[in-house]
Amino acid sequence: MNAPNELKLLDETDRRLVQATQAGLPLCARPYHAIAEQLGVDPADVMARMQRMLDMGMIRRIGVVPNHYALGYRANGMTVWDVADERIDELGARVGQLAFVTHCYQRPRHLPDWPYNLFAMVHGKTREEVEEKARLINEALGEASRGNDILYSSRILKKTGLRIGA
């Protein structure tokens, strides 16, 4: 159970701020000012509240979520790798630092059918481009790679987080 000072609930302004931003920030030069105007609060208050929610882990991150298909990247591949479990942190960090890897994480194996434990997403305009990026990952892993595969996207899934209703 959390100590009382660790458990902080959203106040009404926080809830309205989350509701106003949960589908994305406005596409304008000063999005926090636009949200502040919509909510009838000071822009500095909006920024301070967002920063507090980030610091507390209530918001994981604020960033761009591109539509890869609209940008011409139609051969999106989740590369999967079989590496030693005791080296997963080191190898995952190595792969995750590659500029073309959009996200990299560990997942459990499901032996004997699924030996892979390291996943790295790459995007390409062609399958050949994705395969070249997988080759570069394999090069970065070196002898630590005991096997790999590429799982290509077959459809677009809408990415959304938790939504708070009105």
Backbone as a ProteinNet text record, in pm:
[ID]
protein_1_A
[PRIMARY]
MNAPNELKLLDETDRRLVQATQAGLPLCARPYHAIAEQLGVDPADVMARMQRMLDMGMIRRIGVVPNHYALGYRANGMTVWDVADERIDELGARVGQLAFVTHCYQRPRHLPDWPYNLFAMVHGKTREEVEEKARLINEALGEASRGNDILYSSRILKKTGLRIGA
[TERTIARY]
85	0	88.5	46.5	123	106.7	215	206.2	118.9	49.1	-42.8	22.4	149.1	209.8	251.9	251.6	283.9	161.3	43.7	-79.5	-141.2	-126.7	-181.6	-281.3	-401.7	-506.5	-510.1	-568.3	-586.2	-694	-667.5	-775.1	-857.1	-959.7	-1050.4	-978.5	-888.4	-814	-723	-657.5	-575.1	-659.1	-775.5	-863.6	-903	-937.4	-974.3	-855.1	-736.4	-613.9	-586.8	-601.2	-582.5	-685.3	-809.3	-913.8	-885.6	-831.9	-804	-684.3	-594.8	-472.3	-464.6	-556.6	-542.3	-550.1	-608.9	-611.1	-496.2	-414.1	-300	-300.6	-182.8	-171	-217.4	-267.8	-307.2	-185.6	-206.4	-98.8	-91.1	-21.9	-3.9	129.5	169.8	300.7	310.2	200.3	203.4	90.8	107.2	-2.7	-44.5	50.5	13.8	-66.2	-38.6	-116.8	-259.3	-271.4	-404.2	-486.6	-423.5	-493.5	-532.2	-440.9	-469.3	-590.6	-595.7	-709.6	-838.9	-833.6	-950.4	-1000.3	-905	-942.7	-965.1	-926.7	-941.8	-841.1	-718.4	-612.9	-488.1	-390.5	-265.7	-178.6	-113	-25.3	85.6	138.9	242.6	186.4	59.6	-4.6	-19.1	-57.9	-68.6	66.4	172.5	306.1	353.7	327	367.6	291.9	163.2	83	128.7	156.2	203.9	338.4	426.7	557.3	542.4	452.7	429.1	377.9	284.6	230.6	338.1	427	540.7	632.2	667.7	757.5	701.2	569.8	505.4	478	500.1	473.6	329	247	107.1	99.5	192.3	210.6	347.9	355	482	574.7	520.3	601.9	512.3	571.5	504.8	591.6	536	615.7	527.6	593	525.9	499.3	380.3	347.2	315.9	419.3	396.9	314.4	243.9	174.8	273.7	343.8	449	397.4	276.5	220	200.9	150.4	129.9	261.9	371.1	503.6	573.3	506.3	562.5	633.8	634.3	699	595	594.4	491.1	542.1	672.3	730.5	783.1	692.5	728.9	752.3	869.2	904.1	948.5	889.8	936.8	1044	1167.9	1275	1279.4	1295.9	1298.8	1428.6	1486.9	1621.6	1628.1	1706.5	1735.1	1873.9	1878	2005.8	2003.9	2121.2	2131.7	2058.3	1975	1897.9	1986.8	2101.7	2189.6	2255.3	2243.6	2300.9	2192.7	2065.6	1955.4	1962.4	1997.7	2003.2	2111.6	2228.8	2340.8	2308.7	2259.5	2232.7	2112.4	2010.9	1894.9	1933.2	2020.2	2066.7	2144.5	2224.4	2303.6	2212	2112.8	2019.6	1931.5	1883.5	1796	1861.1	1992.7	2064.4	2080.5	2049.3	2058.5	1952.7	1993.3	1904.9	1776.6	1776.8	1660	1567.2	1603.3	1517.6	1424	1293.3	1197.9	1162.7	1165.1	1152.7	1210.4	1261.5	1332.7	1298.7	1263.3	1225.3	1240	1233.6	1242	1101.7	1085.3	960.8	998.2	909.5	942.9	943.9	1029.1	1032.1	912.6	872.7	769.1	820.5	912.7	978.2	880.6	892.5	998.9	969.4	848.3	806.7	860.8	886.5	923.9	1047.8	1168.2	1291.9	1334.3	1260.3	1304.7	1270.1	1365.1	1343.8	1375.9	1432.8	1466.3	1392.6	1315.3	1233.5	1279	1290.1	1330.6	1249.9	1173.8	1089.5	1167.7	1157.8	1218.7	1115.5	1130.6	1038.5	1117.7	1057.6	1122	1018.7	1061.3	971.2	955.1	1054.3	1048.9	1094.6	1060.7	1107.9	1260.1	1316	1461.6	1528.4	1467.5	1521.6	1514.1	1402.9	1389	1491.3	1508.6	1605.4	1748.3	1779.6	1912.5	1930.1	1825.6	1833.4	1847.4	1779	1793.7	1937	1995.9	2134.6	2226.6	2198.5	2278.8	2260.7	2139.4	2117.3	2197.5	2192.1	2266.7	2416	2463.1	2603.5	2635.3	2543.7	2564.2	2563.1	2482.6	2475.5	2592.1	2644	2756.9	2723.3	2817.9	2800.7	2694	2647.4	2542.3	2408.8	2392.3	2268.4	2270.7	2173.5	2164.5	2053.2	1984.4	1876.4	1788	1719.4	1631.3	1526.3	1429.4	1325.4	1271.2	1188.8	1121.9	972.5	893.5	748	698.4	640.9	594.7	451.6	423.6	288.1	196.9	77.7	-18.9	-136.3	-146.8	-251.1	-211.1	-275.8	-247.5	-336.8	-275.9	-351	-344.8	-457	-460	-394.9	-297.4	-226.2	-290.6	-343.4	-399.7	-366.9	-363.3	-343.8	-477	-469.8	-588.2	-664.4	-794.5	-879.2	-964.9	-974.4	-1059.5	-1185.3	-1300.6	-1426.2	-1468.1	-1565.4	-1614	-1689.4
-119	0	123.9	225.2	349.3	432.1	500.3	597.4	712.7	781.5	888.2	994.4	1029	1134	1081.8	947.4	891.3	883.3	875.9	861.7	1000	1052	1183.7	1170	1212.2	1202.7	1328.6	1317.8	1432.7	1524.3	1653.6	1746	1773.2	1852.8	1875.8	1940	2033.7	2097	1995.2	1908.1	1801.6	1711	1672.8	1585.1	1652.4	1779.2	1852.8	1864.2	1880.2	1887.9	1754.7	1644.9	1512.8	1490.4	1523.5	1507.3	1592.1	1711.5	1801.6	1756.1	1675.6	1637.7	1489.5	1408.1	1263.7	1219.2	1295.7	1260.9	1327.1	1402.5	1469.3	1617.8	1677.2	1821.7	1890.7	2013.3	2086.4	2110	2101	2124.8	2274	2344.6	2488.4	2525.8	2651	2695.2	2691.1	2714.3	2718.8	2632.2	2499.3	2410.1	2424.4	2450	2462.5	2589.8	2691.9	2815.1	2792.3	2716.5	2686.7	2606.2	2508.6	2428.3	2516.2	2602.7	2692.8	2779.8	2831.3	2915.5	2833.9	2712.3	2623.7	2596	2578.4	2544.4	2666.7	2783.8	2904.8	2914.3	2865.4	2871.9	2934.8	2962.7	3023.2	2919	2953.9	2858.7	2801.8	2883.1	2834.5	2725	2736.3	2634.7	2504	2515.1	2395.9	2325.2	2399.7	2339.9	2280.6	2348	2297.3	2169.1	2166.1	2047	1928.3	1954.3	1847.3	1794.1	1884.1	1842.4	1760.9	1802.4	1728.4	1589.3	1577.7	1445.7	1358	1418.1	1343.6	1295.2	1386.1	1353.1	1241.9	1240.7	1140.3	1009.6	1008.7	888.3	873.3	974.7	969.3	979.2	1053.4	1061.7	1001.2	904.5	838.8	924.6	985.4	1070.1	1158	1262.5	1349.2	1343.8	1299.9	1287.9	1273.3	1275.1	1260.5	1112.3	1080.9	945	952.6	929	943	828.3	857.1	754.3	709.3	598.9	553.6	526.6	473.8	445.7	573.8	678.4	805.5	868	833.8	885	797.5	692.5	606.6	482.7	461.8	343.8	232.3	144.5	41.1	-98.1	-114.2	-244.4	-235	-239.6	-225.1	-362.3	-380.8	-513.2	-513.4	-603.2	-627.6	-735.3	-695	-794.3	-859.9	-991.9	-1067.4	-1145.8	-1151.3	-1204.9	-1300.4	-1403.8	-1497.6	-1463.8	-1407.4	-1373.7	-1429	-1441.4	-1493.4	-1401.5	-1460.5	-1382.3	-1297.9	-1350.2	-1276.3	-1154.9	-1142.3	-1026.8	-936.7	-962.8	-891.6	-740.5	-693.9	-549.7	-483.7	-542.4	-489.1	-489.4	-601.2	-613.5	-529.3	-524.2	-439.5	-293.7	-248.3	-109	-83.9	-178.5	-164.3	-150.6	-235.9	-231.8	-107.4	-74.2	41.5	173.3	178.5	301.8	320.5	219.2	233.5	333.4	427.3	537.8	491.6	379.2	333.5	243.3	211.4	128.3	221	205	295.8	252.2	123.9	76.4	-63.6	-92.5	-217.3	-263.9	-390.5	-438.4	-589.6	-637.2	-779.9	-837.9	-959.1	-1033.8	-1177.1	-1247.3	-1385.6	-1479.6	-1579	-1686.1	-1777.7	-1851.9	-1955.2	-2079.6	-2145.2	-2263.8	-2380.7	-2468.2	-2476.7	-2398.5	-2341	-2278	-2136.8	-2065.2	-1923.9	-1897.1	-1897.1	-1880.3	-1734.6	-1640.4	-1501.4	-1425.2	-1343.5	-1266.4	-1117.6	-1076.4	-935.8	-891.2	-783.4	-732.8	-591.6	-562.4	-428.6	-392.9	-284.1	-241	-151.9	-182.3	-97.2	-72.4	39.9	78.2	97.6	62.1	80.5	100.2	157.4	175.9	46.7	-41.8	-172.5	-279.3	-404.1	-514.5	-525.4	-492.7	-496.7	-399.6	-282.4	-183.8	-236.6	-298.9	-356.8	-469	-551.7	-661	-609	-497.5	-436.4	-385.8	-327.5	-280.9	-398.8	-509.1	-629.3	-682	-672.4	-715.1	-629.9	-500.2	-410	-441.8	-478.4	-520	-646.8	-740.1	-865.1	-837.1	-741.3	-700.6	-642.3	-560.5	-499.7	-605.6	-709.1	-815.7	-913.2	-926.4	-1016.4	-1159.4	-1226	-1366.5	-1386	-1276.6	-1288.1	-1328.5	-1304.7	-1342.6	-1490.8	-1562.6	-1706.6	-1740.8	-1639.6	-1659.2	-1536.6	-1519.2	-1403.3	-1427.9	-1339.3	-1342.1	-1199.7	-1176.8	-1047.3	-1073.7	-1006.3	-1015.2	-886.1	-894.2	-774.8	-740.4	-611.4	-564.4	-603.4	-648.4	-682.4	-584	-503.4	-400.5	-293.3	-178.7	-66.4	-78.6	-71.7	-69.9	70.3	121.3	254.7	250.4	339.5	345.6	451.3	407.9	502.9	455.6	548.5	515.6	517.5	516.7	523.6	652	644.7	762.2	784.5	909.7	947	1009.8	956.4	1008.8	1137.6	1201.2	1327.5	1308.8
0	0	0	-71.5	-79.9	46.3	82.5	191.9	144	236.6	195.9	107.2	131.6	49	-88.4	-109.4	-239.4	-329.2	-270.8	-346.2	-365.8	-485.1	-514.4	-627.7	-604.1	-703.4	-788.4	-903.3	-991.3	-933.9	-935.7	-899.8	-1026.6	-1014.9	-1128.1	-1246.1	-1220.9	-1330.3	-1398.4	-1320.1	-1378.3	-1469	-1421.5	-1500.8	-1631.3	-1624.2	-1746	-1840.1	-1784.5	-1864.8	-1934.6	-1862.8	-1923.1	-2033.2	-2006.5	-2108.2	-2232.2	-2212	-2325	-2407.1	-2349.5	-2419.5	-2454	-2406.4	-2423.7	-2569.6	-2656.3	-2799	-2873.4	-2802.1	-2864.2	-2837.2	-2849.7	-2833.8	-2960.9	-2950.3	-3070.6	-3160.3	-3290.4	-3386.5	-3416.1	-3329.5	-3343.7	-3279.7	-3298.7	-3249.3	-3097.2	-3027.1	-2880.8	-2824.1	-2829.1	-2789.2	-2643.6	-2553.5	-2412.4	-2387.7	-2463.8	-2452.5	-2504.9	-2614.2	-2668.5	-2568.8	-2504.3	-2403	-2284.5	-2242.8	-2130.6	-2160.9	-2282.6	-2321.6	-2319.6	-2369.4	-2370.7	-2229.2	-2134.8	-1997	-1908.8	-1958	-1878.3	-1764.7	-1789.2	-1688.2	-1749.9	-1666.8	-1711.6	-1783.6	-1894.7	-1964.2	-1874.1	-1784.4	-1692.6	-1601.9	-1564.3	-1481.4	-1560	-1687.7	-1772.5	-1778.6	-1806.1	-1818.5	-1685.9	-1575.9	-1444.3	-1410.1	-1439	-1410.5	-1497.1	-1624.3	-1712.7	-1662.1	-1621	-1570.7	-1442.2	-1353.5	-1229.4	-1259.6	-1353.8	-1388.7	-1454.3	-1531	-1586.5	-1475.1	-1384.5	-1273.8	-1185.6	-1168.8	-1083.7	-1157.2	-1288.7	-1365.7	-1408.1	-1384.9	-1427.3	-1579.3	-1637.2	-1782.1	-1806.7	-1898.2	-1925.3	-2009.3	-2113.8	-2199	-2283.7	-2335.3	-2431.5	-2556.1	-2665.3	-2786.8	-2908.9	-3022.1	-3150.4	-3175.4	-3224.6	-3266.2	-3415.6	-3497.9	-3642.1	-3698.7	-3805.9	-3882	-3989.4	-3963.4	-4052.8	-4194	-4204.9	-4336.4	-4416.4	-4352.1	-4421.2	-4465.3	-4395.7	-4431.1	-4535	-4580.6	-4684.6	-4633.5	-4502.9	-4446	-4435.4	-4533.5	-4541.8	-4508.4	-4495.7	-4460.1	-4317.2	-4222.8	-4082	-4022.4	-3964.1	-3914.5	-3769.3	-3692.9	-3557.2	-3569.3	-3547	-3549.4	-3412.6	-3412.5	-3288	-3281.9	-3161.3	-3144.5	-3027.2	-3043.1	-2935.9	-2882.7	-2762.7	-2698.4	-2556	-2498	-2361.6	-2264.5	-2179.5	-2083	-1992.9	-1954.2	-1863.1	-1929.4	-2061.3	-2132.4	-2192.2	-2161.6	-2226.3	-2205	-2085.6	-2060.3	-2145.8	-2145.5	-2224.1	-2373.9	-2424	-2567	-2608.9	-2524.3	-2553.7	-2561.4	-2471.5	-2475.9	-2604.1	-2645	-2768.1	-2889.2	-2898	-3011.1	-3003.8	-2884	-2867.2	-2902.5	-2902.5	-2937.3	-3087.5	-3166.2	-3311.4	-3357.8	-3441.3	-3480.5	-3547.9	-3613.5	-3688.8	-3607.5	-3484	-3397.8	-3321.6	-3343	-3278	-3137.3	-3109.4	-2972.4	-2962	-2843	-2818.8	-2677.1	-2662	-2529.9	-2518.9	-2397.1	-2366.9	-2353.6	-2404	-2386.9	-2350.3	-2281.9	-2243.1	-2363.2	-2353.7	-2452.9	-2426.9	-2527.6	-2512.7	-2583.9	-2514.1	-2570.2	-2574.1	-2669.6	-2770.1	-2896.6	-2907.7	-3033.7	-3054.8	-2946.7	-2957.9	-2873.2	-2935.4	-2859	-2839	-2894.7	-2899.8	-2772.1	-2725.8	-2603.6	-2619.3	-2731.2	-2755.6	-2880.9	-2868.6	-2978.6	-3014.1	-3144.1	-3189.5	-3313.8	-3306.2	-3417.3	-3510.9	-3639.6	-3743	-3852.3	-3919.9	-4026.3	-4154.6	-4265.3	-4394.4	-4502.7	-4612.6	-4726.1	-4804.2	-4789.7	-4855.4	-4756.9	-4787	-4703.1	-4710.3	-4824.4	-4838.2	-4741.7	-4724.6	-4631	-4487.1	-4451.5	-4317.8	-4298.7	-4400.1	-4391.2	-4375.3	-4440.8	-4424.3	-4281.5	-4224.9	-4086.1	-3990.5	-4020	-3937.2	-3946.6	-4063.9	-4079.7	-3993	-3985.2	-3901.5	-3752.7	-3713.5	-3574.3	-3546.7	-3639.9	-3624.6	-3611.4	-3688.4	-3680.4	-3542.3	-3490.3	-3358.2	-3247.3	-3264.5	-3164.7	-3176.6	-3296.6	-3318.2	-3280	-3214.9	-3177	-3070.2	-3009.5	-2907.4	-2968.9	-3099.7	-3167.8	-3199.1	-3140.8	-3163.7	-3262.3	-3311.1	-3407.6	-3411.8	-3521.9	-3535.1	-3643	-3645.3	-3747.8	-3759.2	-3859.9	-3876.8	-3891.6	-3810.1	-3817.2	-3880.7	-3998.4	-4068.8	-4030.9	-4022.2	-3993.3	-4108.9	-4075.3	-4179	-4180.5	-4075.5	-4071.6	-3972	-3981.6	-3893.3	-3770.1	-3654	-3529.4	-3471.6	-3428.8	-3370.8	-3233.1	-3212.8	-3085.8	-2996.9	-2884.3	-2789	-2649.5	-2558.9	-2419.5	-2346.9	-2215.8	-2131.8	-2160.9	-2166.1	-2187.5	-2062.2	-2021.6	-1909.1	-1966.8	-1930.8	-1980.6	-1911.7	-1967.7	-1912.8	-1784.3
[MASK]
++++++++++++++++++++++++++++++++++++++++++++++++++++++++++++++++++++++++++++++++++++++++++++++++++++++++++++++++++++++++++++++++++++++++++++++++++++++++++++++++++++++

